[in-house]
Amino acid sequence: MKWYKHLNGETVGFLVTIMFVLASISASYGVSQHQLNRHDKDIETIKMDVDRNEDILIEIRNDVKWLRHKMAKQP
């Protein structure tokens, strides 16, 4: 006796529904992973910009200190 002879319309519908749900979950997971990877790249870019800006601010602070020191020495 073949196993598929016991399948009726309800069982086939249930199996198709389960397959559809699993495919939807897999697709959602794939999209989510792609977005997370893209956000990680964006975060790294932002971190690099912040580090660069911090270096510039430190340089400006040092220049201002130097200028104040020079101005304080002048009569």
Residue pairs with C-beta under 8 A, 6 or more apart in sequence:
none
